[in-house]
Amino acid sequence: MLYDGAIKFGNVAILAMENKDPAKAHENIVKVEKIIQNFRDTLDRKYAVSQEFENVYVYLLRRCHEANVAKDPEIMEEVLKHLRSMRDNWKEVMKKVAGDKSNPVAQARVAGGQGNLGAYKRTGT
């Protein structure tokens, strides 16, 4: 999951800041920023909630930039707190969708994409 990658890179950046390694901190914050930007780029804008996600992602990108400029691990930890929360919420949503036997389309998407939907229909499970 991309959230796990962003969290990992954020943790590496924090350790680099604490170890006075600004180049490594920068490199890993940029990785976090790229993942957050990917989240923004792939938002499905046909849903109203997408604007709320957009606002959160813009905020997180700004905080990453601030953490990078100041080399401030506390700011980066704030970003990670939000990313952990979002990751955990998505995991809960995925569990609920996977358990919803009345929605085979959603189950197929959770299982790995629309390609699985055909197999789902063929087996009738």
C-alpha positions, 0 to 999 in steps of 0.5 A: 500500500502506498501509505505504508511506503510514504510512512516508511520514507517519512520515518527514514527522513526523521531519522536522517534529520536527527542524525544531521544528514540533510541530503538523506532527509531531503531525498526521503521527504521528496519520496513522501511528497511524490506519493502524496502527489500521486494520491492527488493525481488519482482522485476520482473527482466525480465524488464530492468527498474528493475535494476534502481529500484534495484539501488534506493532500495539499496541506500534507504537501505544504507541511512536507515542504516546511519540514524539508526546508526547516529539517524539522522532525516534528513537522514530519511526524505530524505528516506521518500521524495523518498518513497513518490515520488515513491508511488505517481508515482505508484498511477498515473500508477495505475490510468492510467492502471485502465482507459485503457479499451483496456487492461483487463489483466492489469485492472484485476491486478490493481483490485486485481490480476489475479483471477479477470481476469476470472470475467472480461472475464465472464462479458465482462466489 
